[in-house]
Amino acid sequence: MDTFIQLTLTGLTNGMILALAALGFVLIYKASDVINFAQGEFLMIGAYMLYAAIVQIGLPWTVGLAVTLLGAVVLGVLVERLVLRPLIGEPIISVIMATIGLSSLLQALVRMVWGSQPKAFPAFIPSTPVNILGATVGADRLWAIAVAVVMMLLFAFFFQRSREGIAMRAVADDQQAAMSMGISVKKVFAWAWSIAAMTAAIAGALVANIIGVGPHLSHFGLRVFPVVILGGLDSIPGAIIGGIIIGLLESYAGGYIGGGVNQVVSFIVLVVILMVRPYGLFGQEIIERV
Amino acid sequence: MISGTFHTSYRSDMALRRTWLERLRLGLFIAFVLAFPFLVGKKPYPIFLMNQIGIATIGAIGLNILVGYTGQISLGQGAFMAVGAYTAGILTARFGVPWWLTIPIAALVTAAIGAVFGIPSLRLKGLYLAIATLAAQEIIIWVVTHWEAVTGGVDALVVPPPMLGSLRMNTDFRFYWIIWALAGVTALLTANLFRTRYGRAFIAIRDQDIAAEVMGVNVFAYKLLAFAVSSFFVGVTGALIAHYRGIVTWERFTIDVSVLYLAMIIIGGLGSISGSLFGAAFMTLLPALLTNLGRSLRGVFPAMDEFIPYLQQASFGLVIILFLILEPEGLKKIWDDIKNYFALWPFSY
């Protein structure tokens, strides 16, 4: 029973972080139909920016976090403006390859600046073990859950109540109709990319706090795919629930089956979901018969 | 002054090379390939680079059949190549199958695996298919690294050198002929494939799958066939890598390789054989060029050595983005533009 609770807690925290990384991904897809293969690099850059602000410059972590978020916004807007906007209307493969090329470029730039060795991260969230129902879990992981929950509530509020959020939903629904209602689609795309980069940066900060800063953080970019496909590419609740399910699944597979199955189980789920229900659990169903 | 190419018989209209100029260019290229090792005085490094280009060309043509001609995006190229390399390597190393026989066997095995992972294309298109093949990539590589009884797991698989009589074939100079002979056969087969019913069906699926279905093309069967044919050539690439390098490790077949080959055909030109060659040459020579540039700058910037890999990675990403934005049809388009310019010279506009 103890193992079960332990695995559940670990899975839950990992899942929450995956969900956070997936949120930005879904947001970009929702607003602009672009699959962002560089989401993992966004996460990594967020972590490195925070590292630079706190360790290399020596800012207090609150200021450092603010600077990081600002940097993430700049990154998102730049990427949208320089790379994605010229490709509007191009075939899917071009857009996919552009974000893959972007991921390679960002990865290289980060390595040029910070080297390829992982670095210890000053724990700005304490990792003291906490005892829950006989299982121990680091406090930083609990904080990760809390931050993720807060982020998701903010997202829900943003999309339901704020002007920009509603505009974004309108653009996601129908770009032309939104345009004729006076919504600036370009501005919405810029919003989507900067918010995505911001959530990625927050996820990066949380992960870095647990496992340190390094180029390996970009692996989250690939791990996000099973999450978003399971939840539905265009569904924000789907990203959260998909993240939790995948997190738990990987954790149980690692704990009960072992042999490295946890590394591949999510991709097997991904293939099964794609074969049975390509739009995922909560995605919008598109029926097409050929 | 020629205003265009007009054919007066079906025979000349259907020919692979339709004008004397095209035939001349092909002849010159073949002569160049044949003379290349002697032009560089049998120096190993240029021949090694040329071998890399040849191997990459076969793989790029294979991928182009699937992506460029049939319109199915695949991110599983690296893993399919691993299937070819491991099949060839294991057959030679464990069962003593002659190396030349393992190349077709590896190609057929890869074709079968490719067709299996093509099954999701029944329901999936575009984006979703790309993600499904991404999963195929991860799953196949996971199997390769964990099925230790067969593949040796994460350890390198050592392949005995290919022998022809008492000649060891995998020196740069001797393997050159094998690689480029196979590259030539691949190009010829592919060029002819798209003059047949099957190739036309592939193109029809790419252009409009619903229209293709209406015209009686069995879309699913042809998609699977495209996966199989494409994987066949990718398997040849894998087998060649295994025999040429003499060592097979899973690290050579990661997702980065899939991306590299996609970059080759996008930069070279989708749906074009010469484009595959251009792309393969470009993506092979670019990192080599940067390495040499870095080495020659070592005297000026001593820190250059550790910078080279980052520079290669950055230029890789940058080149992809720049091509997509500035010349989405790739090097093939630039080459065509040059040809067209001179076709009407001196009155080109």
Interface residues (C-beta under 8 A of the other chain):
Chain A: I35 V83 P86 L87 E90 I92 I93 S94 I96 M97 A98 I100 G101 L102 S103 S104 L105 L106 Q107 A108 L109 R111 M112 L222 F225 P226 I229 L233 G259 G260 Q263 V264 F267 I268 L270 V271 L274 M275 P278 E288 V290
Chain B: V67 I73 I119 P120 R123 L124 K125 G126 L127 Y128 A130 I131 A132 L134 A135 A136 E138 I139 W142 H146 D209 I210 E213 V219 I255 V259 L262 A263 I266 L270 F307 Y310 L311 Q312 Q313 A314 F316 G317 L318 V319 I320 I321 L324 I325 P328
